[in-house]
Amino acid sequence: MAAGLFVLLTTLEAIRRIGESRRRSAPRRRLLRLGALVLGGVALLAAVPASATTGRTENGSSSCRAGADPTVTTRATTPGAEVLHTYRMSFATEMANAIRVNKAKLLPLLPEGYEPVSASDVGVGGENDGVFVIVNVCNENFSIDGTVSQPTSLVNIPSILVREPADAAAAGLNIPGAFHIYPLDIYINDQAYVDSLRSADMPVQLIPDITHDRRIDDTGVGELTVRVPARKNPFASFNEGLGFSSTGRVDVVVWYEGDKGTAALTFQFDLAQEGPARSEVFTEPGTKLNHILTGGGLGPGPTDPDTGFESIRTPSLSFQYPQGGSGSLILIKKPCGYGSLCAER
């Protein structure tokens, strides 16, 4: 969902064509392993501390590595699909909270042409459940069109894991094993990154005071506290990494339907270290995000004593991208007569 993910965090052709062995690729296996953690390791969450919305990290002081000083590849496209920007980062980390949520809550949030992945397909819930993914990414030396934006770029994406949409082939994004997500919002602390995503009408907000207090070592063991003080949907999370258990490649696509057309933010990480994590996600009562998550995950967690934020417990996936990654922002223009721009113009 690093653009590190940038995530994260998102769905697979493997799930859409679950019967094809070619599509039974790494992302689905990752999520099935996560399902095994849900079924066999609920008790692991008992040790997660109650308070994540207040804590040790001063606002704005974050880094991608434990104890660190926080000091382009594009996809082939077809006519009507335009690459607006390219991205690269030298190193990134990601924590993807994979939260079971009833599909009745998720379907109204998706436009036509997008379908949530069933939680039962990935082993984290039933057929009537989907997966709400909160992607938390930290990028080092994040560059836009070849120019470094800032030393540390933080990205948080509350989103829905979806099946590969029809537009994926037109944009050259029908990638075996890719994760696909549809965002509720995108929160970033990097103004240049925000401006680039707005060129495709992405639902992005600048939140300068996002913090990621990362105390996870290079083996994947440790803690990460995330705080996102968004105005309408503030949230926080406490995450405990249980250790990296495998390596592989990660492809992520973030889709959005805007006035200019279909936007696809895609990232590729050729070397990804990954492992399970256990998390508590805190949201403010009465907010849209709180409504979505209430009743989901593995059940309720404690209420934060300082803020009154409610929490749910959930399994997560922890990633580290030691060689960084690359990405692009693609706009697929709508046919003439629909929206403000069209492929013929």
Summary of the structure (lengths in Angstrom):
residues: 345
radius of gyration: 18.3
end to end distance: 31.0
largest distance: 57.4
contacts: 1356
relative contact order: 0.23
helix: 17%
strand: 42%
